[in-house]
Amino acid sequence: MRPALRNHFHMEREKIKDLTFREKAAYILEYYWLWIAGPVLGMVLIVYILYHMFFTVKEYWFYAVYANTTEDGGNGSRLWEDFLEYGGFDLSEKNLEMNASMYFDPSVSGGSNNSYYQSFVALAEAGSLDVLVMGEAGLQAVGSSGWLLDLKDDSASELREKYEDRFVWCQPGDEEYGEESVPVGIDISDSLLVTEYHLYEDVCVLGVGAHTRNMDGIETFLEFILQGTEEKLWEE
């Protein structure tokens, strides 16, 4: 300990040696609360970081992005609660994530030059994103950029079998992927997202993240939002 600091503490001890315990505590808190609060807050921060690194759930049962909607479709919404119950997901094992706070449309000039689109790309690249829902033109533009799964892929065989008549196609944006159109979306304009939860007014399309690892969750979600639509088509 430096001499100046040692002398300072010696003088402080002399000041409070004749005070009662309560008076000593009040004095220390009044003049040294910053010195006390700093290390305490530092320890709290360290514990918080360690807790989230080792004990919080990081993987997802399902991760959806609903782009360009003003309705509440995020975590804790009625849609989120209903799908949680429908899927029977255990949140102590994995998270159920719904993000309805992104706004981007790469089909228009400059539509991909914002932080929302960059966040979407990061999710897709990391493999966290399972589905993206938005308007048809915007989703086709995203698909052309390679961030959505080609639904001809073997991993999408179940989706192809059930929903091929709903497929939305786009032209690859890079010539190395060929010139033929590829299916990158599923038309869900008649789904509960429109008729029940009103996230979209009419046309909306669902695309699958290019690097998704949750095909089972995607299939469950499609069953959930399209429940009853097949019976309606049969009646018509």
VEXDRENBA-347911 format. One record per atom (N, C-alpha, C): residue in three letters; x negated, y negated, z negated. Coordinates in steps of 0.001 Angstrom, whole numbers, plus 500000, padded with zeros to 6 digits. Example, Ala and Ser with C-alpha at 12.3 -4.5 7.8 and 13.67 -1.06 7.14 Angstrom:
BEGIN
ALA486810505690492200;ALA487700504500492200;ALA486800503300492200;SER487150502250492920;SER486330501060492860;SER487100499970492130;
END
This chain:
BEGIN
MET499154501190500000;MET500000500000500000;MET499112498750500000;ARG499420497770500842;ARG498625496560500921;ARG498716495776499611;PRO497606495046499252;PRO497614494274497991;PRO498757493280497907;ALA499056492555498990;ALA500133491544498955;ALA501467492200498672;LEU501704493348499310;LEU502968494052499101;LEU503044494616497689;ARG501875495094497183;ARG501846495627495813;ARG502149494522494814;ASN501582493357495041;ASN501830492224494147;ASN503298491804494187;HIS503889491851495393;HIS505294491469495538;HIS506187492395494705;PHE505951493698494813;PHE506767494630494054;PHE506537494504492548;HIS505288494176492155;HIS504999493980490733;HIS505787492774490198;MET505849491694490972;MET506588490511490563;MET508088490800490493;GLU508586491596491424;GLU510005491932491430;GLU510367492778490213;ARG509483493705489851;ARG509737494525488658;ARG509791493666487406;GLU508891492675487335;GLU508881491791486183;GLU510186490994486080;LYS510734490599487252;LYS511973489811487283;LYS513153490581486715;ILE513199491891487001;ILE514413492637486672;ILE514244493569485469;LYS513059493549484825;LYS512821494538483780;LYS513744494362482586;ASP514202493140482318;ASP515066492901481167;ASP516547492890481515;LEU516877493165482791;LEU518272493181483225;LEU518921494524482907;THR520240494524482799;THR520971495785482628;THR520949496550483941;PHE521348497813483875;PHE521356498650485078;PHE522252498039486158;ARG523438497560485733;ARG524370496968486703;ARG523780495707487325;GLU523102494884486523;GLU522497493659487035;GLU521331493970487981;LYS520570495034487644;LYS519468495429488524;LYS520004495887489882;ALA521092496695489838;ALA521690497193491076;ALA522212496049491934;ALA522873495070491293;ALA523424493921492016;ALA522302493099492648;TYR521199492927491922;TYR520062492153492426;TYR519439492836493645;ILE519224494136493506;ILE518600494890494601;ILE519478494871495849;LEU520786495058495660;LEU521700495035496803;LEU521749493669497467;GLU521681492622496665;GLU521780491269497204;GLU520555490894498021;TYR519358491266497537;TYR518132490815498191;TYR517480491866499093;TYR517871493117498946;TYR517185494170499700;TYR518136495071500493;TRP519391494595500717;TRP520356495465501386;TRP519936495799502828;LEU519239494874503493;LEU518771495166504849;LEU517697496254504834;TRP516823496197503841;TRP515773497202503729;TRP516379498585503453;ILE517483498586502728;ILE518152499849502403;ILE518984500346503590;ALA519726499406504221;ALA520636499789505298;ALA519890500331506507;GLY518706499758506810;GLY517948500198507985;GLY517640501690507965;PRO516947502197506940;PRO516653503635506893;PRO517908504510506829;VAL518945504029506109;VAL520183504815506016;VAL520828504953507389;LEU520946503841508121;LEU521527503893509461;LEU520673504740510395;GLY519349504661510213;GLY518458505495511022;GLY518712506972510793;MET518884507358509534;MET519163508759509214;MET520518509188509773;VAL521521508295509664;VAL522847508613510207;VAL522754508846511716;LEU521994507991512405;LEU521834508131513850;LEU521143509438514201;ILE520115509792513462;ILE519403511046513721;ILE520331512240513522;VAL521105512230512432;VAL522050513323512166;VAL523094513405513270;TYR523589512235513722;TYR524600512202514789;TYR524047512811516071;ILE522824512416516445;ILE522221512941517672;ILE521992514436517579;LEU521456514888516442;LEU521196516321516267;LEU522493517120516290;TYR523541516561515661;TYR524828517253515649;TYR525357517436517069;HIS525296516368517853;HIS525823516448519214;HIS524929517271520127;MET523653517378519799;MET522753518199520611;MET522971519686520383;PHE523252520063519135;PHE523259521479518806;PHE524616522058518420;PHE525582521206518045;PHE526815521755517498;PHE528086521399518263;THR528075520338519072;THR529301519992519787;THR529432520812521065;VAL530662520960521519;VAL530941521735522725;VAL530512520929523947;LYS529741521539524844;LYS529248520830526018;LYS529840521360527309;GLU530266522609527344;GLU530803523182528569;GLU532300522920528661;TYR532844523172529847;TYR534237522835530115;TYR535025524050530596;TRP536251524140530080;TRP537207525064530682;TRP537602524539532060;PHE537676523209532134;PHE538172522582533357;PHE537859521093533278;TYR537398520527534404;TYR537093519097534461;TYR537733518522535728;ALA538704517636535540;ALA539406517018536670;ALA539189515516536682;VAL539049514964537867;VAL539036513514538067;VAL540241513155538919;TYR541090512290538394;TYR542225511755539144;TYR541847510335539548;ALA541442510151540788;ALA540948508849541230;ALA542096507936541656;ASN541934506665541358;ASN542820505605541862;ASN544258505729541375;THR544445506125540132;THR545776506134539536;THR545815505152538372;THR546969504542538160;THR547131503628537026;THR547902504280535886;GLU548312505520536092;GLU549052506236535054;GLU548094506951534102;ASP548595507301532941;ASP547782507978531930;ASP547735509471532221;GLY546592509918532696;GLY546412511344532941;GLY545154511864532272;GLY544598511075531376;GLY543344511451530732;GLY543530512339529520;ASN542459512526528783;ASN542497513365527593;ASN543532512851526598;GLY544336513765526063;GLY545363513397525107;GLY546674512982525735;SER546712512845527067;SER547956512478527745;SER548934513653527735;ARG550160513393528151;ARG551155514465528215;ARG550713515547529200;LEU550140515136530323;LEU549617516101531290;LEU548545516971530660;TRP547610516354529959;TRP546517517089529306;TRP547076518072528275;GLU548000517598527442;GLU548593518452526408;GLU549333519634527031;ASP550096519371528089;ASP550882520438528725;ASP549976521481529366;PHE548906521032530020;PHE548004521997530656;PHE547205522769529615;LEU546851522101528512;LEU546169522792527412;LEU547020523948526903;GLU548315523691526717;GLU549219524734526240;GLU549418525821527294;TYR549589525396528543;TYR549821526355529631;TYR548630527311529789;GLY547425526757529741;GLY546235527576529950;GLY545772528322528715;GLY546279527928527536;GLY545863528588526301;GLY544384528422526016;PHE543835527250526307;PHE542398527025526153;PHE542021526795524691;ASP540932527385524282;ASP540402527220522925;ASP539354526115522956;LEU539676524952522396;LEU538776523808522459;LEU537577523932521529;SER537578524930520669;SER536392525160519843;SER535299525860520655;GLU535673526410521803;GLU534705527093522662;GLU534212526183523785;LYS535144525528524463;LYS534802524630525568;LYS535773523458525581;ASN535405522422526317;ASN536251521237526428;ASN537204521326527613;LEU538301520607527513;LEU539214520404528632;LEU539179518914528927;GLU538651518543530079;GLU538406517136530388;GLU539236516674531577;MET539958515571531384;MET540689514937532478;MET540346513458532481;ASN539823512992533606;ASN539368511608533745;ASN540255510896534755;ALA541055509961534282;ALA541946509199535168;ALA541540507730535213;SER540243507471535056;SER539759506087534979;SER538700505782536033;MET538758506469537163;MET537810506205538245;MET538543505621539445;TYR537906504630540062;TYR538516503935541193;TYR537489503803542314;PHE537664504569543368;PHE536785504475544536;PHE537494505089545739;ASP537132504605546922;ASP537715505118548161;ASP536677504985549265;PRO535867506023549485;PRO534804505927550490;PRO535304505890551925;SER536625505951552132;SER537164505853553492;SER537231504404553964;VAL537040503450553059;VAL537048502028553430;VAL535637501467553293;SER535393500380553965;SER534073499764553947;SER533670499385552524;GLY532502499853552102;GLY531999499550550760;GLY532694500309549658;GLY533553501266550021;GLY534336501979549015;GLY533547502911548121;SER532312503200548521;SER531484504077547688;SER530376503308546978;ASN530388501992547112;ASN529333501178546489;ASN529762500644545135;ASN530122501546544238;ASN530457501104542880;ASN530053502171541871;SER530089501800540613;SER529616502706539559;SER530529503915539400;TYR531818503763539726;TYR532726504898539621;TYR532307506014540577;TYR531998505646541793;TYR531599506655542771;TYR530282507314542362;GLN529357506524541839;GLN528086507091541390;GLN528301508067540228;SER529244507742539343;SER529568508654538242;SER530171509944538778;PHE531054509812539776;PHE531643510986540400;PHE530559511868541023;VAL529632511258541755;VAL528557512011542397;VAL527719512750541349;ALA527433512081540226;ALA526648512720539161;ALA527374513938538606;LEU528690513828538412;LEU529481514962537924;LEU529454516113538918;ALA529634515778540207;ALA529663516808541245;ALA528310517493541374;GLU527250516699541340;GLU525904517247541504;GLU525518518130540331;ALA525966517766539136;ALA525639518549537943;ALA526453519838537845;GLY527502519960538658;GLY528355521148538586;GLY529432521045537534;SER529587519853536915;SER530618519680535894;SER532000519511536513;LEU532063518853537675;LEU533343518562538308;LEU533984519821538877;ASP535248520035538523;ASP536003521143539106;ASP536922520662540220;VAL537722519624539956;VAL538598519116541006;VAL538602517601541037;LEU538775517083542248;LEU539006515668542476;LEU540362515535543152;VAL541204514650542625;VAL542507514393543228;VAL542568512931543641;MET542980512688544884;MET543132511315545376;MET543920511356546682;GLY544048510213547344;GLY544729510159548620;GLY543988510931549695;GLU544681511236550789;GLU544117512110551817;GLU542884511514552489;ALA542961510284552951;ALA541832509679553661;ALA540593509588552770;GLY540790509184551529;GLY539664509085550609;GLY539023510431550350;LEU539854511461550160;LEU539301512783549883;LEU538577513343551101;GLN539097513095552305;GLN538402513539553510;GLN537031512881553623;ALA536943511604553251;ALA535660510902553286;ALA534683511485552280;VAL535180511825551092;VAL534329512469550086;VAL533856513822550596;GLY534788514584551204;GLY534436515890551749;GLY533392515794552845;SER533477514761553674;SER532498514568554745;SER531102514322554200;SER531035513817552981;SER529736513532552358;SER529120514762551700;GLY529862515856551669;GLY529310517107551144;GLY529518517356549675;TRP530350516530548996;TRP530531516689547561;TRP531709517592547203;LEU532393518141548212;LEU533509519053547961;LEU533227520410548592;LEU533765521439547996;LEU533541522802548455;LEU534242523049549776;ASP533544523661550705;ASP534163524156551937;ASP535035525342551536;LEU536338525225551714;LEU537258526252551227;LEU537224527531552058;LYS536352527577553056;LYS536094528839553753;LYS535047529668553005;ASP534435529072551998;ASP533411529758551211;ASP534011530978550501;ASP533208532014550327;ASP533687533252549690;ASP534236533013548292;SER533660532034547581;SER534108531778546206;SER535541531250546167;ALA536039530763547313;ALA537386530195547367;ALA538387531139548026;SER538077532423548064;SER538940533382548766;SER540354533418548178;GLU540480533318546844;GLU541803533327546209;GLU542599532085546597;LEU541929530952546629;LEU542605529712547026;LEU543042529798548486;ARG542189530379549312;ARG542509530503550732;ARG543730531394550938;GLU543782532465550182;GLU544896533402550312;GLU546224532763549911;LYS546202531940548867;LYS547444531364548349;LYS547842530044549006;TYR546830529232549388;TYR547150527856549748;TYR546633527427551122;GLU546301528371551971;GLU545716528009553266;GLU546653527117554084;ASP547959527315553930;ASP548906526498554685;ASP548952525052554185;ARG548288524772553086;ARG548229523413552533;ARG546884522742552794;PHE545983523391553462;PHE544623522875553596;PHE544584521540554342;VAL543679520682553865;VAL543370519407554505;VAL541928519493554991;TRP541702519090556236;TRP540407519291556886;TRP539690517960557109;CYS538378518058557301;CYS537596516860557624;CYS536426517247558519;GLN535837516245559146;GLN534643516442559958;GLN533410516267559082;PRO532434517168559162;PRO531199516981558383;PRO530534515660558752;GLY529990514993557759;GLY529336513713558011;GLY527919513854558513;ASP527347515052558383;ASP525975515301558820;ASP525989516372559903;GLU525318516115561005;GLU525334517038562136;GLU524736518397561800;GLU523850518461560807;GLU523233519746560461;GLU524248520745559928;TYR525418520252559502;TYR526460521142559025;TYR527415521550560141;GLY527105521155561374;GLY527937521528562503;GLY528933520437562862;GLU529701520715563885;GLU530667519731564367;GLU532105520159564125;GLU532317521401563689;GLU533671521884563464;GLU534250521333562165;SER535560521085562185;SER536240520624560967;SER536176521707559898;VAL536131521275558643;VAL536103522220557522;VAL537221521865556544;PRO537812522872555894;PRO538846522588554896;PRO538207522162553581;VAL538576520986553095;VAL537979520466551860;VAL539030520094550815;GLY540317520243551168;GLY541351519832550220;GLY542604520672550333;ILE543434520554549299;ILE544732521237549242;ILE545787520182548987;ASP546752520078549880;ASP547823519094549738;ASP548707519469548551;ILE548773518590547554;ILE549593518853546360;ILE550611517722546160;SER551076517161547289;SER552004516034547220;SER553330516388546576;ASP553672517688546568;ASP554928518130545941;ASP554707518691544544;SER553530518449543980;SER553178519032542685;SER553710518196541534;LEU553534518709540322;LEU553954517993539124;LEU553199516684538921;LEU552026516556539535;LEU551289515298539415;LEU552080514140540012;VAL552934514453540987;VAL553777513441541617;VAL555176513433541016;THR555789514607540919;THR557205514685540536;THR557457514534539048;GLU556484514928538223;GLU556699514932536772;GLU555842513890536052;TYR554559513830536404;TYR553653512954535671;TYR553402511629536392;HIS553788511531537639;HIS553771510284538411;HIS552389509632538490;LEU551355510462538580;LEU550022509910538773;LEU549886509299540167;TYR550630509869541117;TYR550625509363542489;TYR552060509256542967;GLU552300508317543881;GLU553658508085544350;GLU554072509081545419;ASP553137509465546285;ASP553517510394547356;ASP552366511336547685;VAL551612511024548738;VAL550581511954549205;VAL549379511982548262;CYS549009513161547818;CYS547751513340547089;CYS547189514710547427;VAL545882514793547401;VAL545172515992547829;VAL544149516367546770;LEU544000517657546553;LEU543045518168545567;LEU541851518775546289;GLY540655518326545915;GLY539419518911546415;GLY538673519594545290;VAL537920520619545631;VAL537155521392544645;VAL535704520920544659;GLY535142520678543488;GLY533749520248543396;GLY532816521231544085;ALA531844520716544821;ALA530951521567545615;ALA530190522574544775;HIS529920522236543513;HIS529110523124542666;HIS529887523609541439;THR531190523702541559;THR532001524131540421;THR531608525524539945;ARG531778525728538639;ARG531543527058538053;ARG532814527589537394;ASN533935526896537626;ASN535174527233536921;ASN536320527537537878;MET536101528458538806;MET537150528759539773;MET538406529292539086;ASP538256530028538004;ASP539434530526537269;ASP540267529361536737;GLY539604528344536191;GLY540311527174535687;GLY541021526420536790;ILE540406526360537962;ILE541017525683539106;ILE542272526421539548;GLU542190527741539616;GLU543352528532540012;GLU544487528373539005;THR544148528339537720;THR545169528134536685;THR545811526761536819;PHE544997525742537107;PHE545522524387537252;PHE546484524290538439;LEU546124524894539552;LEU547001524862540722;LEU548315525587540454;GLU548236526712539752;GLU549465527414539378;GLU550345526529538503;PHE549699525791537594;PHE550430524919536674;PHE551136523779537411;ILE550411523063538251;ILE551015521878538877;ILE551946522231540032;LEU551826523445540568;LEU552683523846541689;LEU553779524805541270;GLN553934525021539969;GLN554962525945539518;GLN556335525457539971;GLY557087526361540562;GLY558430526039541021;GLY558498525566542456;THR557369525170543055;THR557422524621544411;THR557703525702545451;GLU557212526914545219;GLU557456527982546188;GLU558938528333546240;GLU559597528342545068;GLU561028528627545044;GLU561803527547545785;LYS561364526281545652;LYS562050525197546328;LYS561893525326547838;LEU560675525693548295;LEU560474525872549728;LEU561310526999550270;TRP561466528072549476;TRP562267529226549910;TRP563728528816550033;GLU564216528019549099;GLU565615527581549138;GLU565871526692550346;GLU564874525872550702;GLU565043524983551854;GLU565032525762553157;
END
